[in-house]
Amino acid sequence: MAYIGHRCTCGHSDLQHRGAQTGGGCTARAGHPCQKPCGPAPEPQVIPTFNLHGRPVERVLAPGAGFPTLQKGSSYLRTCDCEACTALYAEVAG
């Protein structure tokens, strides 16, 4: 599966930051800051994921969706559901 999100100026996705989007403090190094400058990235992008064989997974998660590998009700890792991500999802999933 792929997901739509924001990539911070430090290079990590919004899922690796505290807060709803980037700029909230990177936790990419096993829960610790990556030591690179962080800042919001206003434009969302499709962030690909890969299977165990290194092939991209084509399905794109809807904005606000949780990842299927996590327990139901988990609020930590959910895709961004801002207006820009929702518009890009509508364009991609069309």
C-alpha positions in Angstrom: 0.0 0.0 0.0 1.0 3.6 -0.4 -0.2 6.5 1.5 -0.5 10.2 1.0 1.4 12.4 3.4 3.9 15.3 3.8 7.6 14.9 3.6 9.5 17.2 6.0 12.6 19.2 5.0 14.6 16.7 7.1 13.5 14.0 4.5 11.3 11.9 6.8 7.5 11.5 6.4 4.9 13.1 8.6 4.4 9.7 10.3 7.8 10.1 11.8 7.0 13.4 13.5 5.1 14.4 16.6 1.9 16.2 15.8 -0.4 16.1 12.8 2.1 17.1 10.2 5.9 17.7 9.8 7.6 20.3 11.9 6.4 18.7 15.2 9.7 17.1 16.0 11.2 14.2 14.1 11.3 10.7 15.7 12.9 8.8 12.8 15.9 7.5 14.8 14.2 4.9 17.0 12.0 7.5 18.6 14.7 10.1 18.8 15.3 13.2 16.6 17.1 12.7 13.3 19.3 15.8 14.1 18.3 17.5 10.8 16.4 20.7 10.5 12.6 20.1 10.4 10.0 22.3 8.7 6.6 21.8 7.2 6.3 20.6 3.7 3.0 22.1 2.3 2.5 19.9 -0.7 1.4 16.3 0.0 2.8 13.4 -2.0 2.1 9.8 -2.6 4.7 7.9 -0.5 5.2 4.4 -1.8 5.5 1.3 0.2 7.0 -2.0 -0.9 6.3 -5.7 -0.3 8.9 -8.2 1.0 10.1 -8.7 -2.6 10.9 -5.0 -3.1 7.9 -4.4 -5.4 5.7 -1.3 -4.9 2.3 -1.9 -3.5 -0.3 -0.1 -5.7 -3.2 0.4 -3.2 -3.3 3.9 -1.7 -4.7 4.3 1.8 -7.5 6.8 2.2 -6.7 10.1 4.1 -7.2 9.5 7.9 -6.9 5.7 7.5 -4.9 3.6 9.9 -2.4 1.1 8.7 -3.8 -2.4 8.5 -0.8 -3.9 10.4 -1.7 -2.0 13.6 -4.3 -2.8 16.1 -7.8 -1.4 15.5 -8.3 1.9 17.3 -4.7 2.8 17.2 -4.5 6.6 16.9 -0.7 6.9 16.6 -0.2 6.1 12.9 -2.9 7.4 10.7 -2.6 9.1 7.4 -3.0 12.8 7.1 -6.5 13.9 6.3 -5.9 17.6 5.6 -7.7 19.2 2.6 -4.6 18.9 0.3 -4.1 15.2 1.1 -7.8 14.5 0.5 -7.7 16.3 -2.9 -4.6 14.4 -3.9 -6.3 11.1 -2.9 -9.3 12.0 -5.0 -7.0 12.6 -8.0 -5.0 9.4 -7.5 -7.8 7.1 -6.6 -10.1 8.8 -9.2 
